[in-house]
Amino acid sequence: MPHSTYTDSPEHLAEVAELGKEMGARVHLHVSETLMENEDVHTRFGKTPTEVLRDTKILDLPTVYGHGVHLSDSDIEISLAKSASVAHCPGSNLKLNSGVADITKYKAAGLKVGLGTDGCSSSNDLDMWAVIRLAAHLVSLNHGAKAVDVASIIRSATIESAEALGLGDRVGSVEVGKEADLIAVDLSALHLMPIHDVMALLVYAVGRSDVSDVWVAGDRVVRDRVLTHVDSLSLSTRVAERVKALDSLK
């Protein structure tokens, strides 16, 4: 899997595109995460990262842009024509001072926008509820509080993320025939009261501690806030041992 247009040469990207076509693969890579990236790629190739991906045939494959913070109007048009999607990672973008993706503009143009955490090194606790809330707050920052569509934010966290990954026919919404990937949210906590608008509550107030149960493909992997297939104490002990071993190598 390629990393980006600033670490992978056009020749390598073209090879990936050819191999991906043979394998029927999907591609995920960093695209326009920072202004510095855009400037570097333009200096080297005279193009935006999106234009490089188009010209190397990467965008002939189903492609997900990691971040897509700084897409030009032309980039958006190219991405739409090639059915690319954006994985919006607001927590990582804010921590690294990458910028703020205008997902309202992207969605209005027709781009699918999913939500993501990015990796542990740039997002730390991988909390999707924090990502959901940040995504809404950044829409407000860009366009005003009245521009926030909480249902659209929830769609980005669910069905649009699934569709971006090519899994929209299997997961991402509750429908007959789809896999039962579900969560149960306990709305009885005092910090969630009073309840007026459940969708707004999910976006602005609910956190991971409010999730009581989780099913993956119908398998109940969390019951009453307890993991059913993982010994948490044993796992935390093993992690501590590994960290101690790694620290000894310093």
N, C-alpha and C positions, 0 to 999 in steps of 0.2 A: 504494500500500500504506500503510495507516495505521501510525502509530508506536505510539500507546498511548492509554489513556483519559484521561491527564493532559495530553496535547498536542493531541488531536483532540476536537472537541466531539461530543456525542451526535448532533447533527444531521448532522455530517460522517460519523460512523460509520454512521448509518442509510443515508446515500447510498452509502457503500462497500458495505454489505450488499446493497442493491438492485442495484447494478452487478455485484457479484460473483455474485449469483444469475443475472443475465442472461447472464453470461460463463461460468458454471460454474467460477468461480475458487476458489482456496484462499486463506486469509488467515494471515499471520504478523505478530504484533505483540508489543510488550513488555507483560507482564501481571504485576503484583504482584512486581516485581523488588526493591523496597525497602519497608520499613515506612512511610517518608515518603510514597511514592507512594500506598499504601493510605489513609493518613490524609488526604492532599490530596484524593483522589478522593471519599472519604466526606464530607469537609467541604463539597465543592462540590455533590455529587449525592445524598448520603445513601445511597450504595451502595458495594459493593466493586467493583473493576475488572471482575471476572467478571460481577457482576450488571449492570453497565452494558453489557457485551458481549452478554449475554443479551437485555436489553431493547431494544437497538438492532438486534437480529437478526443481529449478526455471527456469533454462535455457531450460526446456522442453516447457515453455511458450514463446511466442514472447516477447523478453526483450530488453529494451533500457537502456544502461549504461549512467547514468549521469556522464559526464566528461571522464572517461576512459583514464586518462592522462598517467598512468604508467602500460600499459599492456605488459606482456612478450610475446615472440614469441609463447610460449605454450598457453598463454591466448588467443592470436589471433586465433590460430588453433582451440581451444575449441569453441570460440565465432562463428567462421565461421561454424563449424559443427552444431552448435545449432541455426544459423541464428539470432544471437544477433546483435544489432546496437549500434552505439556510438553517443551520443549527445555532441558535442564539444562546450565548453563554454569558449572561449579564454579570454574574458574580465574578467570573474570571476576568472579564473585560474591565470591570471597575478596579479589581485588585491590581491588575497590571497596567492600569492607565492606558488601555488600548483605545478607548473611545466608547461611544454609545451608538449601537445599531438602531436605525430608524425603522423598526419593524412595522410600524403603522404604514409607512410609505411602501415598504416591501409587500405587505399584505394587500394594500389597496391596488397595487400593480398586478397582483395575482400570484406572487411567489408564496410557496408553502414555507412556513416558518415553524420549526420545532424548537423545543427548549432543551438545553443541556447544562451540565455542571462544569464541563472540562475535567481535566485530570486532577489528582490530589495535590500535585505540586503547585497548581495555580487556583485551586478551588477548595482545598483542604477537606471540608467535611461532606462534600457531595450531597448537599441537602436540596432536593428538588423543590421543597416548599419555599425555601429561601429564594430560589431561582424564580419561581412563579411570582412571588411578591415583588422582587426586584424588577422583573419584566414589566409589571404593571406600573411601578413607580417611575420607570424610565420613559414609558409612554407619556405619563403625566408631565415629566420634565421636558420632553420634546414638544408636546402638543397641548398641554393643559389637562387638568383633572377630568374634565368632561369628555375628553377623547378616549379615556380608558374604557375598553369593552371587555368586561371580566369574562364573558362567555368566550370571546376570541382568545383570551389568555389561556383559559382552560383547554380550548381546542388545540392550541400550540403545544400544551403539555401532554396531550393525549393523542387524538386521531391524526393531527398534522405531523407529529413526531413519528408515528407509526407509518404514515404514508411516505414520509421522507426516506424511511429505511426500507421501503418496499414491503411493509408488513400490514398495510392498511386493510387487507382482506382477512387478516387473522386476528389482529388485536387493535387496541386504540379506542374502541367504543363497545358498548354493551348491545350486541345484536345476536339474533339466533344464528347459530352456525360458527360463530367466532369462539376463540379460546377464552376461557374464563380467567383472564388476568384482571383481578379486581382488588380494591381495597375497601375496608369499612372505616368510616371516620366517626369517632365518638364526639357528638356535639353537645355533650352534657356539662363540659367543664365551664367554670365560672367565667374564664377569660373569653369564652365564645358567646356569652349572653349580653344583651338580648339578641335573638335571631330574627332578623327582618328579611335578609336577602342571602340565601344559602350560597349562591355563586360568589357574591362579594365576600362572604365569610371565608370561603375556601381560598380565595386569592389573598385577602388582606389579614386574616387572623389565624387560620388553621396552621398547625405545625406538625412535625413528624411525631411528636409525643401524643397527638390526637388520633393517630392511626391505630386502631385496635386489632385489626385482622387483615391478612393479605393472602390472596390466592394467586398462584401462578399456574396457568393451564388447568385450573380446577383443583390444584393441590394446595391445601391450606398450610402455608409456610410460616405464618404468624397467627397465633391464637391468643386472644386476650393479651396482646403486647409481648408475647413470649415466642421466640423462635422455636419451631417444632422439629427442625432437622439439624440444628446446630447447637452444640454445647457452648454457650457464650463464655462460661468461666474457663473452660479448657482452651477455647480459641484465644481469649485475652492473655492467658498464661503463655501460650505458644508465641504470640506476637511479642510479648515482653522479652521472651528468651531470644527471639531472632534479633530484636533491636539491640539487646545487650551484646550479642555476638557481633553485630555489625559495628557497634560503637568501639568494640575492642580492636577493630582493624584501622581505626583512625591513627 
